[in-house]
Amino acid sequence: MIGDEPRLANTFQDRSVQRLDFVCNIVTAAKALFPQIEIRLLESIPVVNAQASAVGKRRTVDLFGGLIFHPALGPDALTFSLAHELGHHIAAGPRQYCGSILACDCAADAWATGVGFDLLSAGRTQPTIRRAVEELGPVVSDPNRKQVSPPRSSFKCWALDWKRRASVLKTGNVGTIKTCGIFEIIQRRN
């Protein structure tokens, strides 16, 4: 949940002209590639997160200020984060839950690594998913961040375990996701 996410005080944010230019350029490129998806920069919200949502026919990606201005996140991490959120709207494969139009995290990652990252990185010098994952690691595994991962033995969804997820993502080849193990967790809890 958004309220559980870490927050980054404005005094620690990178709000340089270069950062603002990069964020505006990548969002402009994404809007041109995917005009059916509204991309919003919620700069004043210090939450270190992004989210995809769909209400009726409206499809949205929100990028929060704590993420887009986080000084530990470079262009590759920001590009991957946006590609992942777009992947929730575009990826084929398992959905977040039964009846949802949004793809699960595994499928969003598969689209981001297979298509999205390269599309959004066009024209940049040597972007890599490996660097994106390495930049995201310390932010995602922040000890102050509330962890939701159940014990490894009780689930198959690697997207809920950052270490497992990072090792898969660093290869740059997630592959095709046919089923998502998170449904097993949801079914067991109900």
PyMOL commands that place a pseudoatom at each C-alpha (Angstrom):
pseudoatom trace, name=CA, resn=MET, resi=1, chain=A, elem=C, hetatm=0, pos=[0.000, 0.000, 0.000]
pseudoatom trace, name=CA, resn=ILE, resi=2, chain=A, elem=C, hetatm=0, pos=[1.120, 3.499, -0.679]
pseudoatom trace, name=CA, resn=GLY, resi=3, chain=A, elem=C, hetatm=0, pos=[0.962, 4.522, 2.984]
pseudoatom trace, name=CA, resn=ASP, resi=4, chain=A, elem=C, hetatm=0, pos=[3.452, 1.766, 3.834]
pseudoatom trace, name=CA, resn=GLU, resi=5, chain=A, elem=C, hetatm=0, pos=[6.069, 2.960, 1.345]
pseudoatom trace, name=CA, resn=PRO, resi=6, chain=A, elem=C, hetatm=0, pos=[9.174, 4.833, 2.452]
pseudoatom trace, name=CA, resn=ARG, resi=7, chain=A, elem=C, hetatm=0, pos=[9.188, 8.567, 1.939]
pseudoatom trace, name=CA, resn=LEU, resi=8, chain=A, elem=C, hetatm=0, pos=[12.081, 10.690, 0.763]
pseudoatom trace, name=CA, resn=ALA, resi=9, chain=A, elem=C, hetatm=0, pos=[12.282, 14.159, 2.256]
pseudoatom trace, name=CA, resn=ASN, resi=10, chain=A, elem=C, hetatm=0, pos=[12.576, 16.940, -0.326]
pseudoatom trace, name=CA, resn=THR, resi=11, chain=A, elem=C, hetatm=0, pos=[15.971, 17.918, 1.087]
pseudoatom trace, name=CA, resn=PHE, resi=12, chain=A, elem=C, hetatm=0, pos=[17.382, 14.543, -0.049]
pseudoatom trace, name=CA, resn=GLN, resi=13, chain=A, elem=C, hetatm=0, pos=[15.837, 14.592, -3.515]
pseudoatom trace, name=CA, resn=ASP, resi=14, chain=A, elem=C, hetatm=0, pos=[17.706, 15.181, -6.775]
pseudoatom trace, name=CA, resn=ARG, resi=15, chain=A, elem=C, hetatm=0, pos=[15.710, 17.986, -8.350]
pseudoatom trace, name=CA, resn=SER, resi=16, chain=A, elem=C, hetatm=0, pos=[18.503, 19.111, -10.657]
pseudoatom trace, name=CA, resn=VAL, resi=17, chain=A, elem=C, hetatm=0, pos=[17.806, 20.473, -14.133]
pseudoatom trace, name=CA, resn=GLN, resi=18, chain=A, elem=C, hetatm=0, pos=[19.381, 17.342, -15.626]
pseudoatom trace, name=CA, resn=ARG, resi=19, chain=A, elem=C, hetatm=0, pos=[17.062, 15.064, -13.612]
pseudoatom trace, name=CA, resn=LEU, resi=20, chain=A, elem=C, hetatm=0, pos=[13.985, 17.085, -14.530]
pseudoatom trace, name=CA, resn=ASP, resi=21, chain=A, elem=C, hetatm=0, pos=[14.987, 17.061, -18.206]
pseudoatom trace, name=CA, resn=PHE, resi=22, chain=A, elem=C, hetatm=0, pos=[15.519, 13.295, -18.186]
pseudoatom trace, name=CA, resn=VAL, resi=23, chain=A, elem=C, hetatm=0, pos=[12.203, 12.586, -16.452]
pseudoatom trace, name=CA, resn=CYS, resi=24, chain=A, elem=C, hetatm=0, pos=[10.305, 14.903, -18.812]
pseudoatom trace, name=CA, resn=ASN, resi=25, chain=A, elem=C, hetatm=0, pos=[11.988, 13.362, -21.868]
pseudoatom trace, name=CA, resn=ILE, resi=26, chain=A, elem=C, hetatm=0, pos=[11.279, 9.770, -20.884]
pseudoatom trace, name=CA, resn=VAL, resi=27, chain=A, elem=C, hetatm=0, pos=[7.668, 10.544, -19.986]
pseudoatom trace, name=CA, resn=THR, resi=28, chain=A, elem=C, hetatm=0, pos=[7.195, 12.416, -23.272]
pseudoatom trace, name=CA, resn=ALA, resi=29, chain=A, elem=C, hetatm=0, pos=[8.615, 9.420, -25.169]
pseudoatom trace, name=CA, resn=ALA, resi=30, chain=A, elem=C, hetatm=0, pos=[6.343, 7.020, -23.277]
pseudoatom trace, name=CA, resn=LYS, resi=31, chain=A, elem=C, hetatm=0, pos=[3.272, 9.179, -23.945]
pseudoatom trace, name=CA, resn=ALA, resi=32, chain=A, elem=C, hetatm=0, pos=[4.100, 9.227, -27.658]
pseudoatom trace, name=CA, resn=LEU, resi=33, chain=A, elem=C, hetatm=0, pos=[4.519, 5.428, -27.729]
pseudoatom trace, name=CA, resn=PHE, resi=34, chain=A, elem=C, hetatm=0, pos=[1.450, 4.704, -25.594]
pseudoatom trace, name=CA, resn=PRO, resi=35, chain=A, elem=C, hetatm=0, pos=[-1.046, 7.582, -25.950]
pseudoatom trace, name=CA, resn=GLN, resi=36, chain=A, elem=C, hetatm=0, pos=[-3.835, 5.425, -24.490]
pseudoatom trace, name=CA, resn=ILE, resi=37, chain=A, elem=C, hetatm=0, pos=[-2.072, 5.476, -21.094]
pseudoatom trace, name=CA, resn=GLU, resi=38, chain=A, elem=C, hetatm=0, pos=[-2.069, 8.637, -19.001]
pseudoatom trace, name=CA, resn=ILE, resi=39, chain=A, elem=C, hetatm=0, pos=[1.291, 9.143, -17.269]
pseudoatom trace, name=CA, resn=ARG, resi=40, chain=A, elem=C, hetatm=0, pos=[1.239, 11.470, -14.306]
pseudoatom trace, name=CA, resn=LEU, resi=41, chain=A, elem=C, hetatm=0, pos=[4.204, 12.941, -12.441]
pseudoatom trace, name=CA, resn=LEU, resi=42, chain=A, elem=C, hetatm=0, pos=[3.101, 13.400, -8.851]
pseudoatom trace, name=CA, resn=GLU, resi=43, chain=A, elem=C, hetatm=0, pos=[6.207, 15.369, -7.915]
pseudoatom trace, name=CA, resn=SER, resi=44, chain=A, elem=C, hetatm=0, pos=[5.010, 16.651, -4.548]
pseudoatom trace, name=CA, resn=ILE, resi=45, chain=A, elem=C, hetatm=0, pos=[4.305, 13.177, -3.138]
pseudoatom trace, name=CA, resn=PRO, resi=46, chain=A, elem=C, hetatm=0, pos=[7.526, 11.972, -1.447]
pseudoatom trace, name=CA, resn=VAL, resi=47, chain=A, elem=C, hetatm=0, pos=[6.591, 8.288, -1.623]
pseudoatom trace, name=CA, resn=VAL, resi=48, chain=A, elem=C, hetatm=0, pos=[9.239, 6.064, -3.228]
pseudoatom trace, name=CA, resn=ASN, resi=49, chain=A, elem=C, hetatm=0, pos=[6.868, 4.240, -5.552]
pseudoatom trace, name=CA, resn=ALA, resi=50, chain=A, elem=C, hetatm=0, pos=[5.059, 4.142, -8.866]
pseudoatom trace, name=CA, resn=GLN, resi=51, chain=A, elem=C, hetatm=0, pos=[1.767, 2.485, -9.727]
pseudoatom trace, name=CA, resn=ALA, resi=52, chain=A, elem=C, hetatm=0, pos=[-0.388, 1.426, -12.611]
pseudoatom trace, name=CA, resn=SER, resi=53, chain=A, elem=C, hetatm=0, pos=[-4.149, 1.680, -12.286]
pseudoatom trace, name=CA, resn=ALA, resi=54, chain=A, elem=C, hetatm=0, pos=[-7.215, 1.206, -14.404]
pseudoatom trace, name=CA, resn=VAL, resi=55, chain=A, elem=C, hetatm=0, pos=[-10.680, 2.549, -13.720]
pseudoatom trace, name=CA, resn=GLY, resi=56, chain=A, elem=C, hetatm=0, pos=[-13.174, 1.832, -16.453]
pseudoatom trace, name=CA, resn=LYS, resi=57, chain=A, elem=C, hetatm=0, pos=[-11.456, 2.705, -19.715]
pseudoatom trace, name=CA, resn=ARG, resi=58, chain=A, elem=C, hetatm=0, pos=[-8.988, 5.086, -18.067]
pseudoatom trace, name=CA, resn=ARG, resi=59, chain=A, elem=C, hetatm=0, pos=[-5.472, 3.637, -17.802]
pseudoatom trace, name=CA, resn=THR, resi=60, chain=A, elem=C, hetatm=0, pos=[-2.932, 5.474, -15.680]
pseudoatom trace, name=CA, resn=VAL, resi=61, chain=A, elem=C, hetatm=0, pos=[0.680, 5.260, -14.530]
pseudoatom trace, name=CA, resn=ASP, resi=62, chain=A, elem=C, hetatm=0, pos=[1.615, 7.434, -11.565]
pseudoatom trace, name=CA, resn=LEU, resi=63, chain=A, elem=C, hetatm=0, pos=[5.257, 8.234, -10.808]
pseudoatom trace, name=CA, resn=PHE, resi=64, chain=A, elem=C, hetatm=0, pos=[5.708, 9.684, -7.327]
pseudoatom trace, name=CA, resn=GLY, resi=65, chain=A, elem=C, hetatm=0, pos=[8.279, 12.321, -6.404]
pseudoatom trace, name=CA, resn=GLY, resi=66, chain=A, elem=C, hetatm=0, pos=[10.136, 10.092, -3.956]
pseudoatom trace, name=CA, resn=LEU, resi=67, chain=A, elem=C, hetatm=0, pos=[10.906, 7.696, -6.816]
pseudoatom trace, name=CA, resn=ILE, resi=68, chain=A, elem=C, hetatm=0, pos=[11.600, 10.098, -9.671]
pseudoatom trace, name=CA, resn=PHE, resi=69, chain=A, elem=C, hetatm=0, pos=[13.844, 12.329, -7.555]
pseudoatom trace, name=CA, resn=HIS, resi=70, chain=A, elem=C, hetatm=0, pos=[15.585, 9.604, -5.520]
pseudoatom trace, name=CA, resn=PRO, resi=71, chain=A, elem=C, hetatm=0, pos=[19.335, 10.340, -5.769]
pseudoatom trace, name=CA, resn=ALA, resi=72, chain=A, elem=C, hetatm=0, pos=[20.273, 6.621, -5.804]
pseudoatom trace, name=CA, resn=LEU, resi=73, chain=A, elem=C, hetatm=0, pos=[18.210, 5.997, -8.933]
pseudoatom trace, name=CA, resn=GLY, resi=74, chain=A, elem=C, hetatm=0, pos=[19.796, 6.828, -12.250]
pseudoatom trace, name=CA, resn=PRO, resi=75, chain=A, elem=C, hetatm=0, pos=[18.302, 6.884, -15.742]
pseudoatom trace, name=CA, resn=ASP, resi=76, chain=A, elem=C, hetatm=0, pos=[18.313, 3.081, -16.079]
pseudoatom trace, name=CA, resn=ALA, resi=77, chain=A, elem=C, hetatm=0, pos=[16.375, 2.518, -12.846]
pseudoatom trace, name=CA, resn=LEU, resi=78, chain=A, elem=C, hetatm=0, pos=[13.851, 5.213, -13.723]
pseudoatom trace, name=CA, resn=THR, resi=79, chain=A, elem=C, hetatm=0, pos=[13.461, 3.812, -17.239]
pseudoatom trace, name=CA, resn=PHE, resi=80, chain=A, elem=C, hetatm=0, pos=[12.924, 0.299, -15.915]
pseudoatom trace, name=CA, resn=SER, resi=81, chain=A, elem=C, hetatm=0, pos=[10.430, 1.532, -13.297]
pseudoatom trace, name=CA, resn=LEU, resi=82, chain=A, elem=C, hetatm=0, pos=[8.357, 3.286, -15.957]
pseudoatom trace, name=CA, resn=ALA, resi=83, chain=A, elem=C, hetatm=0, pos=[8.617, 0.281, -18.313]
pseudoatom trace, name=CA, resn=HIS, resi=84, chain=A, elem=C, hetatm=0, pos=[7.453, -2.027, -15.506]
pseudoatom trace, name=CA, resn=GLU, resi=85, chain=A, elem=C, hetatm=0, pos=[4.399, 0.149, -14.748]
pseudoatom trace, name=CA, resn=LEU, resi=86, chain=A, elem=C, hetatm=0, pos=[3.540, 0.389, -18.456]
pseudoatom trace, name=CA, resn=GLY, resi=87, chain=A, elem=C, hetatm=0, pos=[3.925, -3.389, -18.570]
pseudoatom trace, name=CA, resn=HIS, resi=88, chain=A, elem=C, hetatm=0, pos=[0.990, -3.752, -16.189]
pseudoatom trace, name=CA, resn=HIS, resi=89, chain=A, elem=C, hetatm=0, pos=[-1.152, -2.240, -18.963]
pseudoatom trace, name=CA, resn=ILE, resi=90, chain=A, elem=C, hetatm=0, pos=[0.487, -3.807, -22.019]
pseudoatom trace, name=CA, resn=ALA, resi=91, chain=A, elem=C, hetatm=0, pos=[1.864, -7.233, -21.053]
pseudoatom trace, name=CA, resn=ALA, resi=92, chain=A, elem=C, hetatm=0, pos=[0.156, -10.447, -21.989]
pseudoatom trace, name=CA, resn=GLY, resi=93, chain=A, elem=C, hetatm=0, pos=[-0.081, -13.215, -19.425]
pseudoatom trace, name=CA, resn=PRO, resi=94, chain=A, elem=C, hetatm=0, pos=[-1.426, -13.482, -15.892]
pseudoatom trace, name=CA, resn=ARG, resi=95, chain=A, elem=C, hetatm=0, pos=[-3.436, -10.651, -14.385]
pseudoatom trace, name=CA, resn=GLN, resi=96, chain=A, elem=C, hetatm=0, pos=[-3.057, -9.076, -10.938]
pseudoatom trace, name=CA, resn=TYR, resi=97, chain=A, elem=C, hetatm=0, pos=[-6.235, -10.824, -9.843]
pseudoatom trace, name=CA, resn=CYS, resi=98, chain=A, elem=C, hetatm=0, pos=[-9.125, -12.609, -11.502]
pseudoatom trace, name=CA, resn=GLY, resi=99, chain=A, elem=C, hetatm=0, pos=[-10.942, -10.210, -13.820]
pseudoatom trace, name=CA, resn=SER, resi=100, chain=A, elem=C, hetatm=0, pos=[-8.273, -7.491, -13.704]
pseudoatom trace, name=CA, resn=ILE, resi=101, chain=A, elem=C, hetatm=0, pos=[-7.071, -5.857, -16.902]
pseudoatom trace, name=CA, resn=LEU, resi=102, chain=A, elem=C, hetatm=0, pos=[-3.690, -5.159, -15.256]
pseudoatom trace, name=CA, resn=ALA, resi=103, chain=A, elem=C, hetatm=0, pos=[-0.900, -7.699, -15.685]
pseudoatom trace, name=CA, resn=CYS, resi=104, chain=A, elem=C, hetatm=0, pos=[0.748, -9.170, -12.586]
pseudoatom trace, name=CA, resn=ASP, resi=105, chain=A, elem=C, hetatm=0, pos=[4.265, -8.071, -11.536]
pseudoatom trace, name=CA, resn=CYS, resi=106, chain=A, elem=C, hetatm=0, pos=[5.869, -11.093, -13.213]
pseudoatom trace, name=CA, resn=ALA, resi=107, chain=A, elem=C, hetatm=0, pos=[4.225, -10.337, -16.568]
pseudoatom trace, name=CA, resn=ALA, resi=108, chain=A, elem=C, hetatm=0, pos=[4.959, -6.593, -16.213]
pseudoatom trace, name=CA, resn=ASP, resi=109, chain=A, elem=C, hetatm=0, pos=[8.630, -7.431, -15.592]
pseudoatom trace, name=CA, resn=ALA, resi=110, chain=A, elem=C, hetatm=0, pos=[8.672, -9.780, -18.598]
pseudoatom trace, name=CA, resn=TRP, resi=111, chain=A, elem=C, hetatm=0, pos=[7.322, -7.002, -20.850]
pseudoatom trace, name=CA, resn=ALA, resi=112, chain=A, elem=C, hetatm=0, pos=[9.670, -4.408, -19.319]
pseudoatom trace, name=CA, resn=THR, resi=113, chain=A, elem=C, hetatm=0, pos=[12.779, -6.549, -19.882]
pseudoatom trace, name=CA, resn=GLY, resi=114, chain=A, elem=C, hetatm=0, pos=[11.688, -7.952, -23.255]
pseudoatom trace, name=CA, resn=VAL, resi=115, chain=A, elem=C, hetatm=0, pos=[10.296, -4.817, -24.922]
pseudoatom trace, name=CA, resn=GLY, resi=116, chain=A, elem=C, hetatm=0, pos=[9.646, -1.781, -22.738]
pseudoatom trace, name=CA, resn=PHE, resi=117, chain=A, elem=C, hetatm=0, pos=[13.122, -0.963, -21.443]
pseudoatom trace, name=CA, resn=ASP, resi=118, chain=A, elem=C, hetatm=0, pos=[14.598, -0.963, -24.959]
pseudoatom trace, name=CA, resn=LEU, resi=119, chain=A, elem=C, hetatm=0, pos=[11.733, 1.135, -26.356]
pseudoatom trace, name=CA, resn=LEU, resi=120, chain=A, elem=C, hetatm=0, pos=[12.101, 3.769, -23.646]
pseudoatom trace, name=CA, resn=SER, resi=121, chain=A, elem=C, hetatm=0, pos=[15.921, 3.694, -23.788]
pseudoatom trace, name=CA, resn=ALA, resi=122, chain=A, elem=C, hetatm=0, pos=[16.139, 4.450, -27.509]
pseudoatom trace, name=CA, resn=GLY, resi=123, chain=A, elem=C, hetatm=0, pos=[18.882, 6.966, -28.216]
pseudoatom trace, name=CA, resn=ARG, resi=124, chain=A, elem=C, hetatm=0, pos=[20.611, 6.612, -24.827]
pseudoatom trace, name=CA, resn=THR, resi=125, chain=A, elem=C, hetatm=0, pos=[24.188, 5.401, -24.532]
pseudoatom trace, name=CA, resn=GLN, resi=126, chain=A, elem=C, hetatm=0, pos=[24.513, 1.832, -23.223]
pseudoatom trace, name=CA, resn=PRO, resi=127, chain=A, elem=C, hetatm=0, pos=[21.480, 1.513, -20.969]
pseudoatom trace, name=CA, resn=THR, resi=128, chain=A, elem=C, hetatm=0, pos=[21.343, -1.797, -19.090]
pseudoatom trace, name=CA, resn=ILE, resi=129, chain=A, elem=C, hetatm=0, pos=[18.709, -3.606, -17.082]
pseudoatom trace, name=CA, resn=ARG, resi=130, chain=A, elem=C, hetatm=0, pos=[21.502, -4.940, -14.863]
pseudoatom trace, name=CA, resn=ARG, resi=131, chain=A, elem=C, hetatm=0, pos=[22.421, -1.381, -13.811]
pseudoatom trace, name=CA, resn=ALA, resi=132, chain=A, elem=C, hetatm=0, pos=[18.721, -0.561, -13.295]
pseudoatom trace, name=CA, resn=VAL, resi=133, chain=A, elem=C, hetatm=0, pos=[18.311, -3.527, -10.946]
pseudoatom trace, name=CA, resn=GLU, resi=134, chain=A, elem=C, hetatm=0, pos=[21.522, -2.684, -9.078]
pseudoatom trace, name=CA, resn=GLU, resi=135, chain=A, elem=C, hetatm=0, pos=[20.330, 0.892, -8.559]
pseudoatom trace, name=CA, resn=LEU, resi=136, chain=A, elem=C, hetatm=0, pos=[16.876, -0.246, -7.444]
pseudoatom trace, name=CA, resn=GLY, resi=137, chain=A, elem=C, hetatm=0, pos=[18.210, -2.885, -5.027]
pseudoatom trace, name=CA, resn=PRO, resi=138, chain=A, elem=C, hetatm=0, pos=[19.157, -0.664, -2.073]
pseudoatom trace, name=CA, resn=VAL, resi=139, chain=A, elem=C, hetatm=0, pos=[15.955, 1.356, -2.466]
pseudoatom trace, name=CA, resn=VAL, resi=140, chain=A, elem=C, hetatm=0, pos=[13.653, -1.680, -2.726]
pseudoatom trace, name=CA, resn=SER, resi=141, chain=A, elem=C, hetatm=0, pos=[15.348, -3.592, 0.083]
pseudoatom trace, name=CA, resn=ASP, resi=142, chain=A, elem=C, hetatm=0, pos=[15.438, -0.594, 2.431]
pseudoatom trace, name=CA, resn=PRO, resi=143, chain=A, elem=C, hetatm=0, pos=[15.329, -2.012, 5.985]
pseudoatom trace, name=CA, resn=ASN, resi=144, chain=A, elem=C, hetatm=0, pos=[12.700, 0.611, 6.909]
pseudoatom trace, name=CA, resn=ARG, resi=145, chain=A, elem=C, hetatm=0, pos=[10.384, -0.600, 4.147]
pseudoatom trace, name=CA, resn=LYS, resi=146, chain=A, elem=C, hetatm=0, pos=[7.568, -2.853, 5.280]
pseudoatom trace, name=CA, resn=GLN, resi=147, chain=A, elem=C, hetatm=0, pos=[8.165, -6.319, 3.810]
pseudoatom trace, name=CA, resn=VAL, resi=148, chain=A, elem=C, hetatm=0, pos=[5.198, -8.352, 2.566]
pseudoatom trace, name=CA, resn=SER, resi=149, chain=A, elem=C, hetatm=0, pos=[7.062, -11.434, 1.372]
pseudoatom trace, name=CA, resn=PRO, resi=150, chain=A, elem=C, hetatm=0, pos=[5.948, -14.703, 2.943]
pseudoatom trace, name=CA, resn=PRO, resi=151, chain=A, elem=C, hetatm=0, pos=[8.560, -17.400, 3.635]
pseudoatom trace, name=CA, resn=ARG, resi=152, chain=A, elem=C, hetatm=0, pos=[10.207, -18.612, 0.417]
pseudoatom trace, name=CA, resn=SER, resi=153, chain=A, elem=C, hetatm=0, pos=[8.864, -22.127, 0.850]
pseudoatom trace, name=CA, resn=SER, resi=154, chain=A, elem=C, hetatm=0, pos=[5.250, -20.952, 0.786]
pseudoatom trace, name=CA, resn=PHE, resi=155, chain=A, elem=C, hetatm=0, pos=[5.102, -19.284, -2.614]
pseudoatom trace, name=CA, resn=LYS, resi=156, chain=A, elem=C, hetatm=0, pos=[6.233, -19.536, -6.194]
pseudoatom trace, name=CA, resn=CYS, resi=157, chain=A, elem=C, hetatm=0, pos=[5.967, -15.879, -7.206]
pseudoatom trace, name=CA, resn=TRP, resi=158, chain=A, elem=C, hetatm=0, pos=[9.533, -14.623, -7.497]
pseudoatom trace, name=CA, resn=ALA, resi=159, chain=A, elem=C, hetatm=0, pos=[8.292, -11.029, -7.848]
pseudoatom trace, name=CA, resn=LEU, resi=160, chain=A, elem=C, hetatm=0, pos=[7.518, -10.964, -4.106]
pseudoatom trace, name=CA, resn=ASP, resi=161, chain=A, elem=C, hetatm=0, pos=[11.113, -11.734, -3.156]
pseudoatom trace, name=CA, resn=TRP, resi=162, chain=A, elem=C, hetatm=0, pos=[13.512, -8.955, -4.250]
pseudoatom trace, name=CA, resn=LYS, resi=163, chain=A, elem=C, hetatm=0, pos=[16.631, -11.158, -4.186]
pseudoatom trace, name=CA, resn=ARG, resi=164, chain=A, elem=C, hetatm=0, pos=[15.021, -13.772, -6.426]
pseudoatom trace, name=CA, resn=ARG, resi=165, chain=A, elem=C, hetatm=0, pos=[13.444, -11.105, -8.606]
pseudoatom trace, name=CA, resn=ALA, resi=166, chain=A, elem=C, hetatm=0, pos=[16.723, -9.195, -9.004]
pseudoatom trace, name=CA, resn=SER, resi=167, chain=A, elem=C, hetatm=0, pos=[18.626, -12.327, -10.008]
pseudoatom trace, name=CA, resn=VAL, resi=168, chain=A, elem=C, hetatm=0, pos=[16.058, -13.042, -12.733]
pseudoatom trace, name=CA, resn=LEU, resi=169, chain=A, elem=C, hetatm=0, pos=[15.846, -9.420, -13.895]
pseudoatom trace, name=CA, resn=LYS, resi=170, chain=A, elem=C, hetatm=0, pos=[19.625, -8.993, -14.127]
pseudoatom trace, name=CA, resn=THR, resi=171, chain=A, elem=C, hetatm=0, pos=[19.711, -11.602, -16.884]
pseudoatom trace, name=CA, resn=GLY, resi=172, chain=A, elem=C, hetatm=0, pos=[17.529, -9.272, -18.963]
pseudoatom trace, name=CA, resn=ASN, resi=173, chain=A, elem=C, hetatm=0, pos=[15.506, -12.306, -20.050]
pseudoatom trace, name=CA, resn=VAL, resi=174, chain=A, elem=C, hetatm=0, pos=[12.495, -12.993, -17.865]
pseudoatom trace, name=CA, resn=GLY, resi=175, chain=A, elem=C, hetatm=0, pos=[10.834, -15.064, -20.577]
pseudoatom trace, name=CA, resn=THR, resi=176, chain=A, elem=C, hetatm=0, pos=[7.157, -15.728, -21.069]
pseudoatom trace, name=CA, resn=ILE, resi=177, chain=A, elem=C, hetatm=0, pos=[5.052, -15.787, -17.932]
pseudoatom trace, name=CA, resn=LYS, resi=178, chain=A, elem=C, hetatm=0, pos=[2.187, -18.277, -18.261]
pseudoatom trace, name=CA, resn=THR, resi=179, chain=A, elem=C, hetatm=0, pos=[1.057, -18.516, -14.634]
pseudoatom trace, name=CA, resn=CYS, resi=180, chain=A, elem=C, hetatm=0, pos=[1.634, -16.386, -11.577]
pseudoatom trace, name=CA, resn=GLY, resi=181, chain=A, elem=C, hetatm=0, pos=[2.331, -17.977, -8.205]
pseudoatom trace, name=CA, resn=ILE, resi=182, chain=A, elem=C, hetatm=0, pos=[0.766, -15.077, -6.328]
pseudoatom trace, name=CA, resn=PHE, resi=183, chain=A, elem=C, hetatm=0, pos=[-2.680, -16.572, -7.004]
pseudoatom trace, name=CA, resn=GLU, resi=184, chain=A, elem=C, hetatm=0, pos=[-1.716, -19.500, -4.760]
pseudoatom trace, name=CA, resn=ILE, resi=185, chain=A, elem=C, hetatm=0, pos=[-1.093, -17.065, -1.911]
pseudoatom trace, name=CA, resn=ILE, resi=186, chain=A, elem=C, hetatm=0, pos=[-4.431, -15.287, -2.463]
pseudoatom trace, name=CA, resn=GLN, resi=187, chain=A, elem=C, hetatm=0, pos=[-6.325, -18.575, -2.578]
pseudoatom trace, name=CA, resn=ARG, resi=188, chain=A, elem=C, hetatm=0, pos=[-4.675, -19.846, 0.616]
pseudoatom trace, name=CA, resn=ARG, resi=189, chain=A, elem=C, hetatm=0, pos=[-5.488, -16.660, 2.526]
pseudoatom trace, name=CA, resn=ASN, resi=190, chain=A, elem=C, hetatm=0, pos=[-9.190, -16.714, 1.571]
for i in range(1, 190): cmd.bond("trace and resi %d" % i, "trace and resi %d" % (i + 1))
show_as sticks, trace
zoom trace
